[in-house]
Amino acid sequence: MEILVIATHPNIKESRVNKVWIENLKKESNITVRFLDEIYKDIKKIDIEKEKKFLEKAERVVFQFPFYWYSMPALMRE
């Protein structure tokens, strides 16, 4: 089963749990991790077609982000 994890975190260096979790997921052969903060330094340059291809290939999609004020970080909303 192909699993796509789309992750974002505005301050990953201080989030020990998320940092370790993402690093360990990257080691799995059936899991693709798209850590948006590393891929898109400029929020205005998101490659929509490329991201669509990842979504189409996946059988399961997991969104991982810190939950504040009942919303998600701006990069995830984009």
N, C-alpha and C positions, 0 to 999 in steps of 0.2 A: 504494500500500500504506500503510495507516494503522499507524503505529508509536507505541506508548506507552512512554515511558521513566519509570519510577518511581525517583526518586532521593532519597537522604537522606545527610546528612553532618553529624556533630555539630559540626564546626568548619570550615565551608566558606570562611570568610574567610582561613584559612591554607592552604587547599588550592588552589594556583594551577591545577593541571591540571584538577581537577574543576570548579572555578568557570568557567573558560574553556570547557570542554567543554559544560557545561549552558547557558551563555549562547549558544553557537553553535548548539546543537540547537534552542533556542527560536526561531531564525530560519527553520527549515525548515517548509514548509507541510504536509508529511505526517507530521510528528513532533509529538506532544503530550508535553510534559514536565510531570510532576507532582512538583515538589520538595516533599516532605512536610514538611520543616522550616519552609518558608514558609507552607504551607497550614494545618498543624495545630500551633499553638503549644502547645496543651494536648493531650497524648497521649490523654486520656480523652474527647475530643470528636471522634473520627474519624467522618466520615460514611460509613458502610459502604455504604449503597445508592448513593451518588454514585460511590464508587470502583468498585463493581461495574459501573456503567454505562460507565465509561471502559474497563474491562477487556473488556467484551462488544463494544465498538465496535472495539477494536484487532485487527489481524491478526497483529501481532508485539508482544511485551512484552519490554522490557529492564529489568533491575534493576541500578541503579548505586549502589554504596555501598562505603565502605572496608572492607577485609577484615581484621578483627582476631580473633585467637583462634578462627579457623575458624567465625565466626558473623557476624551482621549487627547493626547498631545496633538498639536497642530499638524505635524508631519504625517501622522496617521490619518487625519481627516482629509488631507490633500489626496 
